Amino acid sequence: MTMESAAATAAPAVWQPQAVREAYLFKRRWGPGGTYVSGGTLLRTRWEPGLERMPSHLIHLGAVRGIAGVKPMPDRLAVGSQTTLAACGSEPLLRESFPLLAEAARAIASPSVRQLATLGGNVMSAIGDALPALLLYDAELVWYGKDGHRAEPLADWLLRRSGPSADPHELLAYIHLPYGAARYSEDSPPAQQTGRRPKRFAAYRKVGRREAFTPSVVTVAVSGELAADGRYYGVRLAAGGGQTRPDRFGRLEQWLEGRPAETGTLAALHERLMEQFEPQPDAFADAAYRKRTAAHLITAVLWQAALPAGEEEAACS
Ligand SMILES: Cc1cc2nc3c(=O)[nH]c(=O)nc-3n(C[C@H](O)[C@H](O)[C@H](O)COP(=O)(O)OP(=O)(O)OC[C@H]3O[C@@H](n4cnc5c(N)ncnc54)[C@H](O)[C@@H]3O)c2cc1C
């Protein structure tokens, strides 16, 4: 089929570019009449119930070389946008250095959907359940556009999404995860000053409408350190879920720095989370429920981290 005859038929034409540039040129050529398709699992939830019309040209990215899988670089891990969620959940390099992302991937949809669904598609949805974990790790998006590749912090893209885009046809090629993010804080006093060992903690929590295979109501990602002096350092907090734009709580992270792990700190943290988290309500859960759930989940992770060794598991069960 030629490009011209494809445009004239009612059924969509499916294009299978082999290279990133070829895919991008297809998208530029078809404009709003063409769409990138990775796993197609999110797109089909829009097309099948008639929420959106299927465009005339589907640009399937599955055959594009070099943008699937995980590649270690000196200071970061490059995750190709075509990496499936199933692969993200089991990939040893991700599980070792970015465990919350692997855990988030394993909590999305069902095993069969995860075989098709990609990390790139999850990011591009702008509300995907992988996003709080990616924000926690200071992920960068690497786009391919008219000037070749360019990198942009994920947090910046989530903020600018509602504004005009310089190039609406850009293709997400990679997600970069810097190794330094979410490591020990330099402010934390070393163990030899106090004789106690610092404790790292990290958790991803998803609350859905039922136990498994469910869209999220709230997702949170938390990491940090309970230092030898009994204070929190380097805490990172992110939340999203449902239709909510995921976000980091930067001001709260600063406020927590060096605070003692005690009830007063956790009560004040809970109160501030209730003020600062701005979730979107939907037919299943209102904003107040989502706020409370996120505040409970995050505070519980910090509380569990402060329990004496051996008691954390009992508190979780
Ligand atoms: C039964 C079911 C359950 C689900 N449960 C969840 C869940 O629990 N949590 C969750 O987060 N999601 C869930 N989803 C939604 C979806 O499966 C995931 O968000 C998935 O990661 C989307 O990836 P995909 O590759 O299928 O994206 P696609 O559907 O192929 O694409 C999604 C969007 O991204 C664009 N796009 C894709 N790749 C690129 C690229 N490289 N560059 C630029 N644009 C691109 C597409 O044009 C489209 O707009 C569920 C879906 C189904 C069907």
The ligand as a Gaussian input file, in Angstrom:
#p B3LYP/6-31G(d) Opt

LIG

0 1
 C       -6.968000      -4.012000      31.487000
 C       -6.039000      -2.824000      31.613000
 C       -5.563000      -2.487000      32.876000
 C       -4.694000      -1.399000      33.008000
 N       -4.215000      -1.109000      34.262000
 C       -3.340000      -0.077000      34.420000
 C       -2.788000       0.194000      35.715000
 O       -3.048000      -0.479000      36.722000
 N       -1.924000       1.262000      35.822000
 C       -1.550000       2.013000      34.738000
 O       -0.748000       2.923000      34.895000
 N       -2.066000       1.756000      33.511000
 C       -2.930000       0.738000      33.315000
 N       -3.453000       0.473000      32.066000
 C       -3.116000       1.362000      30.955000
 C       -1.920000       0.880000      30.089000
 O       -1.889000      -0.512000      29.964000
 C       -0.543000       1.310000      30.623000
 O       -0.548000       2.687000      30.937000
 C        0.590000       0.998000      29.628000
 O        1.835000       1.196000      30.231000
 C        0.509000       1.817000      28.340000
 O        1.573000       1.400000      27.510000
 P        1.357000       1.020000      25.972000
 O        2.686000       0.669000      25.443000
 O        0.297000       0.018000      25.784000
 O        0.875000       2.455000      25.424000
 P        0.014000       2.753000      24.111000
 O       -1.407000       2.431000      24.349000
 O        0.674000       2.175000      22.895000
 O        0.221000       4.346000      24.026000
 C       -0.219000       5.206000      25.068000
 C       -0.052000       6.668000      24.606000
 O        1.333000       6.989000      24.501000
 C        1.656000       7.395000      23.162000
 N        2.975000       6.796000      22.919000
 C        3.292000       5.492000      23.090000
 N        4.610000       5.319000      22.924000
 C        5.140000       6.536000      22.627000
 C        6.463000       7.000000      22.349000
 N        7.528000       6.186000      22.378000
 N        6.635000       8.328000      22.097000
 C        5.570000       9.176000      22.082000
 N        4.305000       8.788000      22.340000
 C        4.091000       7.483000      22.611000
 C        0.554000       6.837000      22.278000
 O        0.374000       7.600000      21.099000
 C       -0.644000       6.962000      23.234000
 O       -1.116000       8.289000      23.243000
 C       -4.315000      -0.617000      31.880000
 C       -4.817000      -0.968000      30.611000
 C       -5.665000      -2.053000      30.477000
 C       -6.162000      -2.417000      29.112000

